[in-house]
Amino acid sequence: RPLRVAIVQTMRPKLNEFDAKDPLHWTASAMAQHRRHLAEVCRLASQKLRAWATAKNLVLDGDGDEPVVDVILFPELAVHPEHVSLLRRFSDKLRANIFAGLTFVESPRLRAPVNKGLWLVRTESPGYGRSIQYIWQGKQHPMKLEREMGIKPHRPHLTLVELPIGAATRTRLAAAICYDATDLDLVADLRDRSDVFLVAALNKDVQTFDNMVAALHFHMYQPVILANSGEF
């Protein structure tokens, strides 16, 4: 069957909510607002996807049934690390893997803030239940505003997630955060290694990024899927 990917566009945090002098700082009220927003977005997305599944006559919630979707993509800087538990519950509702951009975190090695995304990769085994692996992936090319905020480049590795879906071989997915998708060395390396390329972005220039995704599709010979912030 085809790979099923869902794009979820959050509206918060907005770009002007980040503290340029201290990008790691959030007030208690802002954190509460962001958590409520993420919870409502996850609830709405779950309901919409389950309604879509019933329209497609997919059987849900039974042993051995297919998941509603295989992968869910969130934008860049969409989820605070303290709110990842909401993503875990969202993953359980739909039995889906997730890639989401996290708000800025401090790198213990660099002792500076960095931009990271997070994979939630599900494994389900009969008799053993499900487990979720957490895999963090960094951003090597901060945009100008991030550099002004003191965000450091940090991408020590890039993860390939292999799913048991495909006619002849398994399907491999790779993901990049915003400007990292413009790294031609990276996409050239991935062209023969990945089957689907995900891009999590937070960018005002929507048309430019849409054109970039169209170009990457032909450069990499694979689907390129972009999630930009709902703010734009």
N, C-alpha and C positions, 0 to 999 in steps of 0.2 A: 504494500500500500504506500501511498505518498507520505512523505514527512509532513507533519502538521506543526506549523510555527505560528504563535500568536504574538502580536506587538501590543504592549500596554504603555500608554502615554500618560505619565503622571503630570500634574500641574505644579506641585510643590516638591522640593523648595524652588522658589524662583531665583533667577540669577542675582537680583538685587538684595536677596536675603543673606547672601554670604558676606561675612565680615572680612573686608580686604586686609585689615591689620592682623586679624586672628582667624584664619579660615577654619580652624578646628572648633571655634566657640559657637555654641547655640544656647539661648536662654531656655529655661524650663518651659515657658509658655510656647515658644517656637517648636520645641521638641514635641510637645503634646499635640500641637496643630498638625505637624508633619505625620505623626503616628496615626491620628484620626483620618487624615487624608489618605495615607497609604492603605489603611484598613478598609476604607470605603471603596477605593479603587480596586483592591483585590476582590472585595465582595461583588462589586458590579461586574468585573471581568469574569469572575467565576460563573455568575448567573447568565451572562451573555453567552459564554462558551458552552455551558450546559444546554442552554436553549438551542444553540446552533447544532449541538450533537443530537438532540432529539429530532430536529428537522432532518438530519442526515440518517435518522433511524439507527444510531449507534446505541448499543446496550451498555449501560453504565453500572458501576458499583458491584459487578459480579466477579467472582474469581476467574482469572484468565481473560477478562474483557480488555479491550484496547484502551489506552488512556484517551482522554478527551483531546488533548494536544500533547505533542512530544517535547516542545521547547517553548518557553515564554521569554521574551526579550523586553527588558526595561531600559529607559534612557540612562545616560551618564548622570552621575551625582544625584540619583533619584532616591536612594535609601540610606538612612543613617545606620551605621553598624549595630546600634542598639535595637533596631527594629527588624533585624533579619528573621526573628522568630515569626513575624507575619508572613514572610516569604515561605518559610517552611510549612506553615499551615496552608498557604495558598497552593504550594506544590502537592501537598497531601490531598487536597480537594480534587485536583485535576490529574494527579499522578504524572506531573510534568517536571522536566528539568528546567532550570531558570538561569539566565545570565542577567545580572543587574549591576548598574553603576552605583558605587557607594559614595557617600559624601567623603570629603577629605579625611584622611587618617594620618597619624604620625608613623613614620618608618623608624623602627628601633635602630636599624643599621645606619641610616642617613641622619637620624635625629632631626628630621625635617618633615613637613607635611607632603604627602604624595596623593596621587589620584589612582584609585584601584576599582576594579570590577570584581564581582564575586559569582562564581559558578556554584549552583546547587545541583549536584548530579545524583540522581536516584538509582538505587540498585534494589531490585525486588527478587527474592528467591523463595520458592515454595517451602514452607515449613520454617523459614527463618524471618519472614516479614520483610520490611523495607529498611534500608539505611540510606543516609544522605551524606555525601562527601562534600566538603567545602573547599573550593580551590580559588585562591586569590590571584588576580592577574593585574599587573600594573600598566601604567601609561608612560611611554617613552618620550612623547612629544607634547608638552604642555602648550596651550595657546598663550597668546600675549598676556591676557588678563591673569592667567594662572601664574605666569612667571613674575608678574608684578606683585602677586600675593605671596610669593616665596615658595610656590609649589615646585618640587624637584622632579626631574625625570626618573622613572624607576620602573623598568620592565625586565626583571631578571630571567623570565621565561614566558613562553606562550603555550597554552594548553590546547590539545586536540581532544575533543570529546567524541567517542565512538558509540553510536547507537545501533542496536540490532534491527535496523530497518533498511531495506533495499532489495532490489531484484536479484542481483548477483553478489554484491559485496555489502558490508556494513557501511553506514553513512557517518562520515567524520565532519564535525563542526569545529570551526575556529571563531574567535571573537576578538574585536579590537575596540578601543575606546577613542572615539572622536578622531582627532588628527592622526592617530596611529594608522588609521585606514589609508592615509595619503602616503605612507611609507612604501615606496615602490619596491624596495628590497624585501620588505616583509611580505607583501602580497605576491611577489614573484616566487618567494620561497614556499608560500602556502598553495600556490596554484596546483601543484601536483600532489599535495598532501591532504588538503581539505576538500570537501564536497559542497559545503555551505559556509558562507562567511557572514557573521553577524557584526553589526556596528552599533554601539551604544553612544549616542551623541547628545550634546546640549549646545546648540548652535543657532544663532539668530538667522544666519544666512541659509535659509531652507533650500532655496533654488540651487545654490552652489553645491550643497551636499547631495541633493537629489541627482544633479548632473554627475557628480563624482560616483555615486552608486551605479548609475547607468554605465559609466565608463568602466568601472571595476568589473561589472558583470561580463563584459566582453574581454577584458584583460585576463580575468581569472577562469573564465569558462565555467562558472558556477553561479547559483543564486546568491545575491548579496542583499541582505535584509537590514534595513536601517530603522532604529527607534530614536526619534528626537523628542525633546521635551514637549509636552502639550502646551506649554507656555507660548511656544512659537508656531 
